């Protein structure tokens, strides 16, 4: 499990809803780079293992690599 998956998993509650406060806290603590796209209204967190987490509104996506 990559870091992005760990962060999302830690913030996901038993009923599969996401605690966005916990998500942001963990992502900001562990990210090596944070990029905000104001036009797309999204934030991308990139982690040391190259994985990334993209948060856009109520959607959170996890990728094994930013590329």
PDB file of N, CA, C and O in Angstrom:
ATOM      1  N   UNK A   1       0.858  -1.173   0.000  1.00  0.00           N
ATOM      2  CA  UNK A   1       0.000   0.000   0.000  1.00  0.00           C
ATOM      3  C   UNK A   1       0.904   1.235   0.000  1.00  0.00           C
ATOM      4  O   UNK A   1       1.782   1.367   0.853  1.00  0.00           O
ATOM      5  N   UNK A   2       0.686   2.140  -0.962  1.00  0.00           N
ATOM      6  CA  UNK A   2       1.513   3.336  -1.020  1.00  0.00           C
ATOM      7  C   UNK A   2       1.024   4.385  -0.010  1.00  0.00           C
ATOM      8  O   UNK A   2      -0.019   4.208   0.620  1.00  0.00           O
ATOM      9  N   UNK A   3       1.778   5.463   0.133  1.00  0.00           N
ATOM     10  CA  UNK A   3       1.464   6.476   1.148  1.00  0.00           C
ATOM     11  C   UNK A   3       0.111   7.127   0.887  1.00  0.00           C
ATOM     12  O   UNK A   3      -0.652   7.348   1.826  1.00  0.00           O
ATOM     13  N   UNK A   4      -0.199   7.437  -0.361  1.00  0.00           N
ATOM     14  CA  UNK A   4      -1.488   8.063  -0.689  1.00  0.00           C
ATOM     15  C   UNK A   4      -2.646   7.161  -0.274  1.00  0.00           C
ATOM     16  O   UNK A   4      -3.645   7.641   0.262  1.00  0.00           O
ATOM     17  N   UNK A   5      -2.519   5.865  -0.515  1.00  0.00           N
ATOM     18  CA  UNK A   5      -3.562   4.924  -0.109  1.00  0.00           C
ATOM     19  C   UNK A   5      -3.679   4.866   1.410  1.00  0.00           C
ATOM     20  O   UNK A   5      -4.786   4.769   1.940  1.00  0.00           O
ATOM     21  N   UNK A   6      -2.552   4.924   2.115  1.00  0.00           N
ATOM     22  CA  UNK A   6      -2.556   4.916   3.574  1.00  0.00           C
ATOM     23  C   UNK A   6      -3.280   6.134   4.129  1.00  0.00           C
ATOM     24  O   UNK A   6      -4.070   6.020   5.066  1.00  0.00           O
ATOM     25  N   UNK A   7      -3.011   7.295   3.552  1.00  0.00           N
ATOM     26  CA  UNK A   7      -3.645   8.534   4.009  1.00  0.00           C
ATOM     27  C   UNK A   7      -5.156   8.463   3.795  1.00  0.00           C
ATOM     28  O   UNK A   7      -5.929   8.789   4.696  1.00  0.00           O
ATOM     29  N   UNK A   8      -5.577   8.037   2.602  1.00  0.00           N
ATOM     30  CA  UNK A   8      -7.008   7.939   2.319  1.00  0.00           C
ATOM     31  C   UNK A   8      -7.674   6.902   3.218  1.00  0.00           C
ATOM     32  O   UNK A   8      -8.767   7.136   3.733  1.00  0.00           O
ATOM     33  N   UNK A   9      -7.025   5.769   3.404  1.00  0.00           N
ATOM     34  CA  UNK A   9      -7.570   4.708   4.243  1.00  0.00           C
ATOM     35  C   UNK A   9      -7.733   5.165   5.689  1.00  0.00           C
ATOM     36  O   UNK A   9      -8.734   4.854   6.333  1.00  0.00           O
ATOM     37  N   UNK A  10      -6.751   5.901   6.195  1.00  0.00           N
ATOM     38  CA  UNK A  10      -6.805   6.387   7.578  1.00  0.00           C
ATOM     39  C   UNK A  10      -7.944   7.382   7.789  1.00  0.00           C
ATOM     40  O   UNK A  10      -8.462   7.507   8.899  1.00  0.00           O
ATOM     41  N   UNK A  11      -8.335   8.089   6.731  1.00  0.00           N
ATOM     42  CA  UNK A  11      -9.398   9.090   6.846  1.00  0.00           C
ATOM     43  C   UNK A  11     -10.773   8.544   6.470  1.00  0.00           C
ATOM     44  O   UNK A  11     -11.774   9.250   6.589  1.00  0.00           O
ATOM     45  N   UNK A  12     -10.829   7.291   6.017  1.00  0.00           N
ATOM     46  CA  UNK A  12     -12.100   6.693   5.614  1.00  0.00           C
ATOM     47  C   UNK A  12     -12.727   5.988   6.811  1.00  0.00           C
ATOM     48  O   UNK A  12     -12.106   5.144   7.457  1.00  0.00           O
ATOM     49  N   UNK A  13     -13.959   6.353   7.085  1.00  0.00           N
ATOM     50  CA  UNK A  13     -14.671   5.796   8.233  1.00  0.00           C
ATOM     51  C   UNK A  13     -15.355   4.491   7.859  1.00  0.00           C
ATOM     52  O   UNK A  13     -15.399   4.116   6.687  1.00  0.00           O
ATOM     53  N   UNK A  14     -15.882   3.811   8.850  1.00  0.00           N
ATOM     54  CA  UNK A  14     -16.501   2.487   8.659  1.00  0.00           C
ATOM     55  C   UNK A  14     -17.607   2.505   7.606  1.00  0.00           C
ATOM     56  O   UNK A  14     -17.788   1.523   6.887  1.00  0.00           O
ATOM     57  N   UNK A  15     -18.339   3.596   7.508  1.00  0.00           N
ATOM     58  CA  UNK A  15     -19.430   3.667   6.536  1.00  0.00           C
ATOM     59  C   UNK A  15     -18.960   4.175   5.167  1.00  0.00           C
ATOM     60  O   UNK A  15     -19.768   4.584   4.333  1.00  0.00           O
ATOM     61  N   UNK A  16     -17.633   4.143   4.951  1.00  0.00           N
ATOM     62  CA  UNK A  16     -17.002   4.526   3.682  1.00  0.00           C
ATOM     63  C   UNK A  16     -17.024   6.028   3.406  1.00  0.00           C
ATOM     64  O   UNK A  16     -16.615   6.448   2.323  1.00  0.00           O
ATOM     65  N   UNK A  17     -17.492   6.855   4.356  1.00  0.00           N
ATOM     66  CA  UNK A  17     -17.404   8.298   4.163  1.00  0.00           C
ATOM     67  C   UNK A  17     -16.016   8.762   4.581  1.00  0.00           C
ATOM     68  O   UNK A  17     -15.341   8.093   5.363  1.00  0.00           O
ATOM     69  N   UNK A  18     -15.600   9.890   4.065  1.00  0.00           N
ATOM     70  CA  UNK A  18     -14.256  10.394   4.332  1.00  0.00           C
ATOM     71  C   UNK A  18     -14.321  11.553   5.310  1.00  0.00           C
ATOM     72  O   UNK A  18     -15.110  12.481   5.137  1.00  0.00           O
ATOM     73  N   UNK A  19     -13.494  11.493   6.327  1.00  0.00           N
ATOM     74  CA  UNK A  19     -13.324  12.581   7.280  1.00  0.00           C
ATOM     75  C   UNK A  19     -12.308  13.529   6.648  1.00  0.00           C
ATOM     76  O   UNK A  19     -11.102  13.298   6.738  1.00  0.00           O
ATOM     77  N   UNK A  20     -12.793  14.597   6.006  1.00  0.00           N
ATOM     78  CA  UNK A  20     -11.916  15.475   5.239  1.00  0.00           C
ATOM     79  C   UNK A  20     -10.916  16.217   6.115  1.00  0.00           C
ATOM     80  O   UNK A  20      -9.810  16.516   5.666  1.00  0.00           O
ATOM     81  N   UNK A  21     -11.283  16.516   7.345  1.00  0.00           N
ATOM     82  CA  UNK A  21     -10.343  17.175   8.254  1.00  0.00           C
ATOM     83  C   UNK A  21      -9.148  16.251   8.518  1.00  0.00           C
ATOM     84  O   UNK A  21      -8.002  16.695   8.456  1.00  0.00           O
ATOM     85  N   UNK A  22      -9.403  14.990   8.805  1.00  0.00           N
ATOM     86  CA  UNK A  22      -8.337  14.016   9.044  1.00  0.00           C
ATOM     87  C   UNK A  22      -7.513  13.806   7.776  1.00  0.00           C
ATOM     88  O   UNK A  22      -6.290  13.678   7.840  1.00  0.00           O
ATOM     89  N   UNK A  23      -8.179  13.770   6.631  1.00  0.00           N
ATOM     90  CA  UNK A  23      -7.488  13.590   5.354  1.00  0.00           C
ATOM     91  C   UNK A  23      -6.478  14.706   5.128  1.00  0.00           C
ATOM     92  O   UNK A  23      -5.321  14.441   4.802  1.00  0.00           O
ATOM     93  N   UNK A  24      -6.904  15.940   5.297  1.00  0.00           N
ATOM     94  CA  UNK A  24      -6.024  17.085   5.058  1.00  0.00           C
ATOM     95  C   UNK A  24      -4.883  17.114   6.072  1.00  0.00           C
ATOM     96  O   UNK A  24      -3.738  17.381   5.707  1.00  0.00           O
ATOM     97  N   UNK A  25      -5.181  16.843   7.329  1.00  0.00           N
ATOM     98  CA  UNK A  25      -4.134  16.837   8.352  1.00  0.00           C
ATOM     99  C   UNK A  25      -3.045  15.826   8.019  1.00  0.00           C
ATOM    100  O   UNK A  25      -1.860  16.154   8.059  1.00  0.00           O
ATOM    101  N   UNK A  26      -3.440  14.601   7.691  1.00  0.00           N
ATOM    102  CA  UNK A  26      -2.466  13.558   7.371  1.00  0.00           C
ATOM    103  C   UNK A  26      -1.727  13.848   6.064  1.00  0.00           C
ATOM    104  O   UNK A  26      -0.517  13.644   5.969  1.00  0.00           O
ATOM    105  N   UNK A  27      -2.455  14.318   5.071  1.00  0.00           N
ATOM    106  CA  UNK A  27      -1.829  14.615   3.775  1.00  0.00           C
ATOM    107  C   UNK A  27      -0.792  15.724   3.921  1.00  0.00           C
ATOM    108  O   UNK A  27       0.299  15.629   3.359  1.00  0.00           O
ATOM    109  N   UNK A  28      -1.122  16.768   4.668  1.00  0.00           N
ATOM    110  CA  UNK A  28      -0.187  17.876   4.823  1.00  0.00           C
ATOM    111  C   UNK A  28       1.030  17.483   5.649  1.00  0.00           C
ATOM    112  O   UNK A  28       2.125  17.999   5.427  1.00  0.00           O
ATOM    113  N   UNK A  29       0.847  16.577   6.595  1.00  0.00           N
ATOM    114  CA  UNK A  29       1.975  16.100   7.396  1.00  0.00           C
ATOM    115  C   UNK A  29       2.938  15.246   6.581  1.00  0.00           C
ATOM    116  O   UNK A  29       4.150  15.314   6.784  1.00  0.00           O
ATOM    117  N   UNK A  30       2.417  14.450   5.671  1.00  0.00           N
ATOM    118  CA  UNK A  30       3.227  13.451   4.969  1.00  0.00           C
ATOM    119  C   UNK A  30       3.650  13.857   3.555  1.00  0.00           C
ATOM    120  O   UNK A  30       4.547  13.237   2.982  1.00  0.00           O
ATOM    121  N   UNK A  31       3.032  14.866   2.994  1.00  0.00           N
ATOM    122  CA  UNK A  31       3.325  15.260   1.612  1.00  0.00           C
ATOM    123  C   UNK A  31       4.689  15.934   1.488  1.00  0.00           C
ATOM    124  O   UNK A  31       5.114  16.671   2.378  1.00  0.00           O
ATOM    125  N   UNK A  32       5.365  15.670   0.376  1.00  0.00           N
ATOM    126  CA  UNK A  32       6.617  16.359   0.060  1.00  0.00           C
ATOM    127  C   UNK A  32       6.349  17.519  -0.902  1.00  0.00           C
ATOM    128  O   UNK A  32       7.201  18.387  -1.091  1.00  0.00           O
ATOM    129  N   UNK A  33       5.157  17.525  -1.507  1.00  0.00           N
ATOM    130  CA  UNK A  33       4.773  18.612  -2.409  1.00  0.00           C
ATOM    131  C   UNK A  33       3.251  18.724  -2.412  1.00  0.00           C
ATOM    132  O   UNK A  33       2.539  17.720  -2.418  1.00  0.00           O
ATOM    133  N   UNK A  34       2.770  19.954  -2.406  1.00  0.00           N
ATOM    134  CA  UNK A  34       1.335  20.211  -2.469  1.00  0.00           C
ATOM    135  C   UNK A  34       1.095  21.223  -3.582  1.00  0.00           C
ATOM    136  O   UNK A  34       1.759  22.257  -3.651  1.00  0.00           O
ATOM    137  N   UNK A  35       0.145  20.914  -4.444  1.00  0.00           N
ATOM    138  CA  UNK A  35      -0.154  21.787  -5.577  1.00  0.00           C
ATOM    139  C   UNK A  35      -1.650  22.060  -5.623  1.00  0.00           C
ATOM    140  O   UNK A  35      -2.460  21.133  -5.640  1.00  0.00           O
ATOM    141  N   UNK A  36      -2.011  23.337  -5.644  1.00  0.00           N
ATOM    142  CA  UNK A  36      -3.420  23.693  -5.739  1.00  0.00           C
ATOM    143  C   UNK A  36      -3.718  24.207  -7.136  1.00  0.00           C
ATOM    144  O   UNK A  36      -2.996  25.045  -7.675  1.00  0.00           O
ATOM    145  N   UNK A  37      -4.793  23.691  -7.710  1.00  0.00           N
ATOM    146  CA  UNK A  37      -5.266  24.121  -9.021  1.00  0.00           C
ATOM    147  C   UNK A  37      -6.581  24.857  -8.781  1.00  0.00           C
ATOM    148  O   UNK A  37      -7.632  24.234  -8.630  1.00  0.00           O
ATOM    149  N   UNK A  38      -6.512  26.172  -8.747  1.00  0.00           N
ATOM    150  CA  UNK A  38      -7.696  26.961  -8.416  1.00  0.00           C
ATOM    151  C   UNK A  38      -8.763  26.886  -9.500  1.00  0.00           C
ATOM    152  O   UNK A  38      -9.954  26.973  -9.201  1.00  0.00           O
ATOM    153  N   UNK A  39      -8.355  26.726 -10.752  1.00  0.00           N
ATOM    154  CA  UNK A  39      -9.323  26.614 -11.841  1.00  0.00           C
ATOM    155  C   UNK A  39     -10.126  25.315 -11.732  1.00  0.00           C
ATOM    156  O   UNK A  39     -11.338  25.310 -11.946  1.00  0.00           O
ATOM    157  N   UNK A  40      -9.448  24.223 -11.401  1.00  0.00           N
ATOM    158  CA  UNK A  40     -10.118  22.924 -11.283  1.00  0.00           C
ATOM    159  C   UNK A  40     -10.657  22.680  -9.869  1.00  0.00           C
ATOM    160  O   UNK A  40     -11.318  21.675  -9.608  1.00  0.00           O
ATOM    161  N   UNK A  41     -10.360  23.622  -8.962  1.00  0.00           N
ATOM    162  CA  UNK A  41     -10.773  23.507  -7.561  1.00  0.00           C
ATOM    163  C   UNK A  41     -10.316  22.187  -6.957  1.00  0.00           C
ATOM    164  O   UNK A  41     -11.099  21.475  -6.328  1.00  0.00           O
ATOM    165  N   UNK A  42      -9.021  21.865  -7.157  1.00  0.00           N
ATOM    166  CA  UNK A  42      -8.479  20.612  -6.635  1.00  0.00           C
ATOM    167  C   UNK A  42      -7.129  20.860  -5.975  1.00  0.00           C
ATOM    168  O   UNK A  42      -6.452  21.852  -6.244  1.00  0.00           O
ATOM    169  N   UNK A  43      -6.764  19.931  -5.108  1.00  0.00           N
ATOM    170  CA  UNK A  43      -5.463  19.958  -4.451  1.00  0.00           C
ATOM    171  C   UNK A  43      -4.808  18.598  -4.675  1.00  0.00           C
ATOM    172  O   UNK A  43      -5.443  17.560  -4.491  1.00  0.00           O
ATOM    173  N   UNK A  44      -3.546  18.608  -5.070  1.00  0.00           N
ATOM    174  CA  UNK A  44      -2.788  17.382  -5.285  1.00  0.00           C
ATOM    175  C   UNK A  44      -1.661  17.328  -4.263  1.00  0.00           C
ATOM    176  O   UNK A  44      -0.844  18.243  -4.162  1.00  0.00           O
ATOM    177  N   UNK A  45      -1.637  16.233  -3.508  1.00  0.00           N
ATOM    178  CA  UNK A  45      -0.573  15.983  -2.546  1.00  0.00           C
ATOM    179  C   UNK A  45       0.322  14.889  -3.121  1.00  0.00           C
ATOM    180  O   UNK A  45      -0.169  13.825  -3.499  1.00  0.00           O
ATOM    181  N   UNK A  46       1.619  15.139  -3.190  1.00  0.00           N
ATOM    182  CA  UNK A  46       2.572  14.144  -3.677  1.00  0.00           C
ATOM    183  C   UNK A  46       3.432  13.699  -2.496  1.00  0.00           C
ATOM    184  O   UNK A  46       3.869  14.518  -1.687  1.00  0.00           O
ATOM    185  N   UNK A  47       3.666  12.400  -2.411  1.00  0.00           N
ATOM    186  CA  UNK A  47       4.371  11.811  -1.277  1.00  0.00           C
ATOM    187  C   UNK A  47       5.742  11.281  -1.692  1.00  0.00           C
ATOM    188  O   UNK A  47       6.040  11.170  -2.881  1.00  0.00           O
ATOM    189  N   UNK A  48       6.569  10.958  -0.703  1.00  0.00           N
ATOM    190  CA  UNK A  48       7.962  10.550  -0.928  1.00  0.00           C
ATOM    191  C   UNK A  48       8.096   9.328  -1.832  1.00  0.00           C
ATOM    192  O   UNK A  48       9.107   9.185  -2.519  1.00  0.00           O
ATOM    193  N   UNK A  49       7.110   8.455  -1.846  1.00  0.00           N
ATOM    194  CA  UNK A  49       7.187   7.257  -2.692  1.00  0.00           C
ATOM    195  C   UNK A  49       6.702   7.506  -4.116  1.00  0.00           C
ATOM    196  O   UNK A  49       6.637   6.576  -4.919  1.00  0.00           O
ATOM    197  N   UNK A  50       6.360   8.756  -4.434  1.00  0.00           N
ATOM    198  CA  UNK A  50       5.897   9.108  -5.773  1.00  0.00           C
ATOM    199  C   UNK A  50       4.394   9.037  -5.939  1.00  0.00           C
ATOM    200  O   UNK A  50       3.860   9.517  -6.939  1.00  0.00           O
ATOM    201  N   UNK A  51       3.701   8.445  -4.979  1.00  0.00           N
ATOM    202  CA  UNK A  51       2.242   8.359  -5.069  1.00  0.00           C
ATOM    203  C   UNK A  51       1.637   9.739  -4.830  1.00  0.00           C
ATOM    204  O   UNK A  51       2.275  10.619  -4.253  1.00  0.00           O
ATOM    205  N   UNK A  52       0.391   9.911  -5.284  1.00  0.00           N
ATOM    206  CA  UNK A  52      -0.263  11.188  -5.058  1.00  0.00           C
ATOM    207  C   UNK A  52      -1.747  10.987  -4.770  1.00  0.00           C
ATOM    208  O   UNK A  52      -2.361   9.991  -5.152  1.00  0.00           O
ATOM    209  N   UNK A  53      -2.284  11.972  -4.085  1.00  0.00           N
ATOM    210  CA  UNK A  53      -3.686  11.985  -3.713  1.00  0.00           C
ATOM    211  C   UNK A  53      -4.264  13.294  -4.248  1.00  0.00           C
ATOM    212  O   UNK A  53      -3.707  14.366  -4.009  1.00  0.00           O
ATOM    213  N   UNK A  54      -5.376  13.205  -4.968  1.00  0.00           N
ATOM    214  CA  UNK A  54      -6.022  14.389  -5.534  1.00  0.00           C
ATOM    215  C   UNK A  54      -7.380  14.547  -4.880  1.00  0.00           C
ATOM    216  O   UNK A  54      -8.207  13.636  -4.905  1.00  0.00           O
ATOM    217  N   UNK A  55      -7.598  15.718  -4.293  1.00  0.00           N
ATOM    218  CA  UNK A  55      -8.854  16.009  -3.612  1.00  0.00           C
ATOM    219  C   UNK A  55      -9.559  17.117  -4.389  1.00  0.00           C
ATOM    220  O   UNK A  55      -9.021  18.209  -4.574  1.00  0.00           O
ATOM    221  N   UNK A  56     -10.770  16.813  -4.839  1.00  0.00           N
ATOM    222  CA  UNK A  56     -11.566  17.777  -5.598  1.00  0.00           C
ATOM    223  C   UNK A  56     -13.005  17.683  -5.109  1.00  0.00           C
ATOM    224  O   UNK A  56     -13.712  16.729  -5.432  1.00  0.00           O
ATOM    225  N   UNK A  57     -13.437  18.666  -4.334  1.00  0.00           N
ATOM    226  CA  UNK A  57     -14.790  18.655  -3.778  1.00  0.00           C
ATOM    227  C   UNK A  57     -14.981  17.481  -2.847  1.00  0.00           C
ATOM    228  O   UNK A  57     -14.268  17.351  -1.852  1.00  0.00           O
ATOM    229  N   UNK A  58     -15.931  16.629  -3.158  1.00  0.00           N
ATOM    230  CA  UNK A  58     -16.195  15.456  -2.318  1.00  0.00           C
ATOM    231  C   UNK A  58     -15.485  14.205  -2.836  1.00  0.00           C
ATOM    232  O   UNK A  58     -15.693  13.112  -2.310  1.00  0.00           O
ATOM    233  N   UNK A  59     -14.653  14.360  -3.860  1.00  0.00           N
ATOM    234  CA  UNK A  59     -13.972  13.221  -4.471  1.00  0.00           C
ATOM    235  C   UNK A  59     -12.486  13.200  -4.098  1.00  0.00           C
ATOM    236  O   UNK A  59     -11.809  14.227  -4.122  1.00  0.00           O
ATOM    237  N   UNK A  60     -12.005  12.017  -3.755  1.00  0.00           N
ATOM    238  CA  UNK A  60     -10.594  11.825  -3.438  1.00  0.00           C
ATOM    239  C   UNK A  60     -10.096  10.670  -4.294  1.00  0.00           C
ATOM    240  O   UNK A  60     -10.624   9.560  -4.231  1.00  0.00           O
ATOM    241  N   UNK A  61      -9.070  10.949  -5.096  1.00  0.00           N
ATOM    242  CA  UNK A  61      -8.492   9.921  -5.963  1.00  0.00           C
ATOM    243  C   UNK A  61      -7.057   9.667  -5.549  1.00  0.00           C
ATOM    244  O   UNK A  61      -6.348  10.582  -5.131  1.00  0.00           O
ATOM    245  N   UNK A  62      -6.633   8.415  -5.667  1.00  0.00           N
ATOM    246  CA  UNK A  62      -5.284   8.005  -5.306  1.00  0.00           C
ATOM    247  C   UNK A  62      -4.611   7.420  -6.538  1.00  0.00           C
ATOM    248  O   UNK A  62      -5.210   6.628  -7.266  1.00  0.00           O
ATOM    249  N   UNK A  63      -3.355   7.816  -6.767  1.00  0.00           N
ATOM    250  CA  UNK A  63      -2.588   7.329  -7.908  1.00  0.00           C
ATOM    251  C   UNK A  63      -1.223   6.846  -7.428  1.00  0.00           C
ATOM    252  O   UNK A  63      -0.654   7.412  -6.494  1.00  0.00           O
ATOM    253  N   UNK A  64      -0.713   5.831  -8.046  1.00  0.00           N
ATOM    254  CA  UNK A  64       0.591   5.280  -7.695  1.00  0.00           C
ATOM    255  C   UNK A  64       1.742   6.183  -8.098  1.00  0.00           C
ATOM    256  O   UNK A  64       2.851   6.067  -7.575  1.00  0.00           O
ATOM    257  N   UNK A  65       1.469   7.091  -9.040  1.00  0.00           N
ATOM    258  CA  UNK A  65       2.505   8.000  -9.530  1.00  0.00           C
ATOM    259  C   UNK A  65       1.844   9.268 -10.037  1.00  0.00           C
ATOM    260  O   UNK A  65       0.725   9.226 -10.547  1.00  0.00           O
ATOM    261  N   UNK A  66       2.519  10.378  -9.903  1.00  0.00           N
ATOM    262  CA  UNK A  66       1.970  11.644 -10.395  1.00  0.00           C
ATOM    263  C   UNK A  66       1.999  11.706 -11.923  1.00  0.00           C
ATOM    264  O   UNK A  66       1.211  12.428 -12.534  1.00  0.00           O
ATOM    265  N   UNK A  67       2.899  10.958 -12.530  1.00  0.00           N
ATOM    266  CA  UNK A  67       3.039  10.978 -13.996  1.00  0.00           C
ATOM    267  C   UNK A  67       1.967  10.177 -14.590  1.00  0.00           C
ATOM    268  O   UNK A  67       1.892  10.056 -15.813  1.00  0.00           O
TER     269      UNK A  67
END
